[in-house]
Amino acid sequence: MVERSDKRYSSGVFVDEEGSGFRRKGSRHSSRVELSAQKLYRPEFDSVMRGEEANEKLWELMAEYIDSEKSTIQKSIVAHVEYTLARTRFNFDKNSCFKATALSIRDRLIESWNDTQQLFTAEDKKRVYYMSIEFLIGRSMQNALVNLGLEDKYREALEEVGYKLEELYDEEVDPGLGNGGLGRLASCFLDSLATLDYPAWGYGIRYDYGIFRQMIVKGYQVEMPDYWLAQMNPWEIERSDVSYDVYFGGRVEKRWENGVEKSNWIPSETVKAVAYDNPIPGYDTFNTINLRLWKSIPTNEFDFQSFNQGDYFRAIETRQKAEYITSVLYPNDSTPSGKELRLRQQYFFCCATIQDVIRRFLKKSRDWEEFPDKVAIQLNDTHPAISIPELLRVLVDKYGLEWQRAWNICYKVFSYTNHTVMPEALEKWSIELFERLLPRHLEIIYLINFHFMNQVGQRYANDPKKFDIMGYMSLIEESRPKTVRMANLCIVGSHAVNGVAALHSNLLKTQLFARFHEYFPNKFQNKTNGVTPRRWIKCSNKPLSDLYQKYLESNSWLSDLTETKSLMRFIDNEEFKEEFRLAKQQNKERLARWIEKECGIRVPTDAMFDIMVKRIHEYKRQNLFALYMIHRYFTLKAMSVDDRAKQVKRVFMVGGKAAPGYIAAKKIIKLINSIGDVVNNDPDIGDLMKVVFLPNYCVSSAQIIIPAADLTEQISTAGTEASGTSNMKFVMNGAIIMGTMDGANVEIVEDVGIQNSFIFGARVHEVDKLRQHSGQPAGTRLQKLFDAVKNGTFGNPKELSSLIESLEHNDVYLVKSDFYSYIEKQAEADATYKNQDQWLRMSITGALNMGRFSSDRTIKEYADEIWDLESVEIPKPSLNAMSRVKSQPNINPAQERLEKRRHEDQEISHNKIESIPTEDLEASLMKDEEEDKIPKYLYTS
């Protein structure tokens, strides 16, 4: 081994003895992709970092990165099949190959992950900790290979042993760690943090079950358990050595020391948080950051005393109670026990995270005032809000800091992202529950509020509305029951608060938190959301990605999406336009095949694909989309055969989940399926119009659905959607927006041009006035649609009439007000689609002008303007490594057994579904919504 003891190691450069070095600047694309074909030596740390007693032989053995030769990849995969999965060459099916391939990729991630973490420690730069209750990461294999620059190499290696890489992608299960825009945004952010070389960690919860797996049975949503861990998660690393005690309940005792009151929390219950790490690779960099998820386990596995007394249930009760904490994403909090579990879940995750952050900080001897210089914590919505009093508790009670000193440290550390403009969606917890579960934290919240109210009272001492202002800004809501306002806690306890789109951030300052903005004029910022082009173009839309690579002559656009704008010079180039059109057509054909397989419906690919996929909610207005479908159907039915032949074909698609207790949302799903039952079976209509509900919408299905869209429905009531990210993904992939001026639509339209979108409906400043007249008549054309639903033309009127009645009497989301401008814009969309050249120009212009909506831009703004964070880049390795040999398995018999087992499982599942009585399905929509206490806002964004 070459002696390298005098190497200098620092961020961004690796210098050898002669002073030559590799600098990872300029064209980043070449750094990892080109080097991956060579032998690579890993970065080495000096003797101080290694320890004076380091085993030099051990360092020599671990000095090299795994090479990317085809034979090495094959040997790695086969070795994992035999030695990790304990399979043989004669029992090597597709699913085993997926797991082994994933483990092979994970090996490479772990190498760079270890070096990245060691670099962050060596450089001792400030780190950001991104706390989110959701991480909707989607499938990891393709994203990891793309970011590592190894997709082609793995494809070639696998083909020689009898597998197609794309088929292995389909073997992966979507992790049940999130459910909507909040979690997908967090995952895009981690990808960008790694790509931009920022020292960062994600923190969340390792749920056993996702929110649910949605099935559509006879048009009804049926919730099935989503046990996504059934076949192991090959990407995670269990850290049984990283665990922390988390306490609940009990009482607080007081004592005096040197004239200062001290508090001692004596809890009544303890559970343990165990870490599971998930490496997150950056694109075209050797930096790999970490997503750490916490799983709850009991501190005492088994109660032998109860067991010996014959009380077997009690013997395992503690274990079950502990494990429930991380059992399911968004437990039903319509009951007191459900609310308690939800708060337990949030505190569990926050407590473990704060302990982990502090442990890392204390690895070096330093003063507590350095804590904000080394730590930034971003709260993704209010779910991690309890972290603020938790950090204060640890600093004051455990480390003995004086209150004001601890508060100053805490205030500089936290920042808060708000994801909703709806007051009813902001979390509140009852004082009674807080006092019972977290008594010391309630004391701390009261103390924060005491000091803050004193300051507010002094500020508005001469204002006649002083007490109203104090009541509005208080952390405690004097309601029945009295509650803690978690959003107010986040605002008061954070040095920065941001919205997620320009319109949203302005509404926070002028409406939702107007008094806070007046009091803290420099605290509120805007950070418009973004999405990662690596997943949402490169992984999702290969034809478009290949087109960009061909005309830009590189993949550098993946790390700088603004580069695609330069392709506007080809807007009149017939060859470019035809290739763009063909890319869209390929994606439509792929989606059509998926729909036939998943839904049993054949759709014409020469039709306009009009798609709306997102959480089902009244403010997102899938009901407006459904009413337009009925309007279009009636219009077509009224036409002559000749006139119908002149109309644009359309396939209407809707996907998304309704919260289990949100009856109105479940009725919208039933209505759309009922419309499909009528339209899809009408011989007069044929292929002229199809209606499809896309089941179990998730990241992997989104990657098929979004690239195929011609028109995307972004039609929320103005002022209700904070940002949205599906709008960004759709336009990036060549879809045209049919939408309102809401959320990030406003900024997208600014960049792509309003002439390249179909914008309708009330603007934000008009909404309040229109709501005052929400009970006015619907108008002749709309009333005809209302009557059709109420008289049973589409579905059972006993189930669906309440949807219409709520619009007739209390149209909160302005469906009636916006309907007529909506159908006018839909007619304009039809006319434009007939002119395919114009439509294509609009589609291309939108796709090429979406550079601002890369999550890389968003993260750069957070790093510069909120976190004060510097990038720390792993330098290129030196050129040395070792090779391996290959092995080839026998695969066919095992694959046949796998397919047979899957077929049998599907038959069992199908029989169970078919056995659900129709009356039970009908009963699911017959609950009294006024008495239903289950919240509609299970998550936001």
Summary of the structure (lengths in Angstrom):
residues: 941
radius of gyration: 28.6
end to end distance: 53.5
largest distance: 94.0
contacts: 3212
relative contact order: 0.12
helix: 51%
strand: 15%
